[in-house]
Amino acid sequence: MDAYYEANMDLVAVVPEFNLYDQQWPIRTRVTQQPPAKFVFAQEGRRMGVAVDSIVSAGCIISGGRVLHSILSPGVRVNSYCEVEYSILMPGVEIGRNSRIRRAIVNTGVKIPDSSVIGFDAEADKAKGYSITECGITVVA
C-alpha cells in the first residue's frame, strides 16, 4: 500500500518520474464517458471549490472544498468546507461537509460522514476501524 501511495503521489509532482502527459509515450485506456470536473462556490474566506497540485478526474465535483496534492478518481465529490490533502480518493467517494482528510487512501464508493477527521491521529483512526500502513497512511476500506 505504501508503494501504491508513493507512486500516485509522484504523479502530482511538478516533474513526475512517470509523466502521464508525455506525448512520446501515450497511455491508451478505456475511458468511461462522464461530464468534466466541476469546481463550484467562490466565496473568498468562506468556501471555495479549489484543487491545487492535484489530478482531478472527469465527473468530480469540488463543491466548496479544498483539495491539495491529491488524486481524485472519477465521480468523487468533495463537499463544502472540506480539506483533502495528500490523499487518493477512489471512484465514487463522497466527502461529507466540514471533513478533514490527510495522507489517506479512501476506497471505491465510500461515503465519509460530515465533520470527519481522518489521517491526523493514527490511534483515533485505528479506533474507527481504519488500517494504518507502515509509513502512516490511513486506509479507509
C-alpha positions as CSV (number, residue, x, y, z in Angstrom):
1,M,0.0,0.0,0.0
2,D,2.8,2.4,0.8
3,A,4.4,1.8,-2.7
4,Y,1.0,2.4,-4.3
5,Y,0.6,5.6,-2.4
6,E,4.1,6.9,-3.2
7,A,3.7,6.1,-6.9
8,N,0.4,8.0,-7.0
9,M,1.8,11.0,-5.1
10,D,4.7,11.1,-7.7
11,L,2.0,11.7,-10.4
12,V,1.1,15.1,-8.9
13,A,4.7,16.3,-8.7
14,V,5.7,19.2,-10.9
15,V,8.0,16.8,-12.8
16,P,6.9,13.3,-12.1
17,E,9.1,10.3,-12.9
18,F,6.2,8.7,-14.8
19,N,4.7,11.6,-16.8
20,L,1.1,11.0,-17.9
21,Y,1.4,13.9,-20.3
22,D,4.3,12.6,-22.3
23,Q,3.2,12.8,-26.0
24,Q,6.1,10.5,-27.0
25,W,4.7,7.7,-24.8
26,P,0.9,7.9,-24.8
27,I,-1.2,5.9,-22.4
28,R,-4.1,4.1,-24.1
29,T,-7.0,3.1,-21.9
30,R,-10.8,2.7,-22.0
31,V,-12.4,5.9,-20.8
32,T,-16.0,6.0,-19.4
33,Q,-17.9,9.0,-20.7
34,Q,-18.5,11.4,-17.8
35,P,-19.1,15.1,-17.5
36,P,-16.0,17.3,-16.9
37,A,-14.8,18.0,-13.4
38,K,-16.6,20.9,-11.8
39,F,-15.5,23.4,-9.2
40,V,-18.2,25.4,-7.5
41,F,-18.6,28.2,-4.9
42,A,-16.1,31.1,-4.8
43,Q,-16.8,32.9,-1.5
44,E,-13.3,34.0,-0.6
45,G,-12.6,33.2,3.0
46,R,-15.8,31.2,3.5
47,R,-15.9,28.3,1.0
48,M,-14.3,27.9,-2.3
49,G,-14.1,24.8,-4.7
50,V,-10.4,24.6,-5.5
51,A,-7.8,21.9,-6.3
52,V,-4.1,22.7,-6.3
53,D,-1.2,20.3,-7.3
54,S,-3.7,17.6,-7.9
55,I,-5.2,15.3,-10.5
56,V,-9.0,15.6,-10.7
57,S,-10.7,13.1,-13.0
58,A,-13.9,13.5,-15.0
59,G,-17.2,13.5,-13.1
60,C,-15.7,15.0,-9.9
61,I,-17.4,17.9,-8.1
62,I,-15.4,20.1,-5.8
63,S,-18.3,21.9,-4.1
64,G,-16.8,24.5,-1.8
65,G,-14.0,22.2,-0.6
66,R,-10.2,22.5,-0.9
67,V,-8.1,19.7,-2.4
68,L,-4.3,19.8,-2.2
69,H,-1.7,17.4,-3.6
70,S,-4.3,14.6,-4.1
71,I,-5.7,12.3,-6.7
72,L,-9.4,12.2,-7.3
73,S,-10.7,9.3,-9.3
74,P,-13.9,9.6,-11.5
75,G,-17.1,10.6,-9.8
76,V,-15.6,11.9,-6.5
77,R,-17.5,14.6,-4.6
78,V,-15.8,16.9,-2.0
79,N,-18.4,18.9,-0.2
80,S,-18.3,22.4,1.3
81,Y,-15.7,23.3,4.0
82,C,-13.7,20.1,3.4
83,E,-9.9,19.9,3.3
84,V,-8.4,16.9,1.4
85,E,-4.6,16.8,1.5
86,Y,-2.0,14.3,0.2
87,S,-4.8,11.7,-0.4
88,I,-6.0,9.2,-3.0
89,L,-9.8,9.1,-3.4
90,M,-11.0,6.1,-5.5
91,P,-14.1,6.2,-7.8
92,G,-17.4,7.4,-6.3
93,V,-16.1,8.6,-2.9
94,E,-18.0,11.3,-1.2
95,I,-16.5,13.5,1.5
96,G,-19.1,15.0,3.9
97,R,-19.2,18.7,4.7
98,N,-16.6,20.0,7.2
99,S,-14.4,17.0,7.0
100,R,-10.6,16.9,7.0
101,I,-8.7,14.1,5.3
102,R,-4.9,13.9,5.2
103,R,-2.5,11.2,3.9
104,A,-5.3,8.7,3.2
105,I,-6.4,6.2,0.6
106,V,-10.2,6.1,0.5
107,N,-11.7,3.0,-1.2
108,T,-14.3,3.0,-4.0
109,G,-17.8,4.2,-3.1
110,V,-17.0,5.1,0.5
111,K,-19.1,7.9,1.9
112,I,-17.3,9.8,4.6
113,P,-19.7,11.4,7.1
114,D,-19.9,15.1,7.8
115,S,-17.3,16.5,10.1
116,S,-15.0,13.5,9.9
117,V,-11.3,13.8,10.7
118,I,-9.1,11.2,9.1
119,G,-5.3,10.9,8.9
120,F,-4.4,13.3,11.7
121,D,-4.3,10.8,14.6
122,A,-3.3,7.2,13.9
123,E,-4.8,5.9,17.2
124,A,-8.1,7.6,16.6
125,D,-8.2,6.2,13.0
126,K,-7.4,2.7,14.3
127,A,-10.3,3.0,16.8
128,K,-12.6,3.8,13.9
129,G,-11.6,0.6,12.2
130,Y,-9.3,2.1,9.6
131,S,-5.9,0.5,8.7
132,I,-2.6,2.3,9.0
133,T,0.3,1.4,6.8
134,E,3.9,1.2,8.0
135,C,4.5,4.7,6.6
136,G,1.5,6.1,8.4
137,I,-1.1,6.2,5.5
138,T,-4.7,5.8,6.7
139,V,-6.6,3.3,4.5
140,V,-10.4,3.6,4.6
141,A,-11.9,0.4,3.1
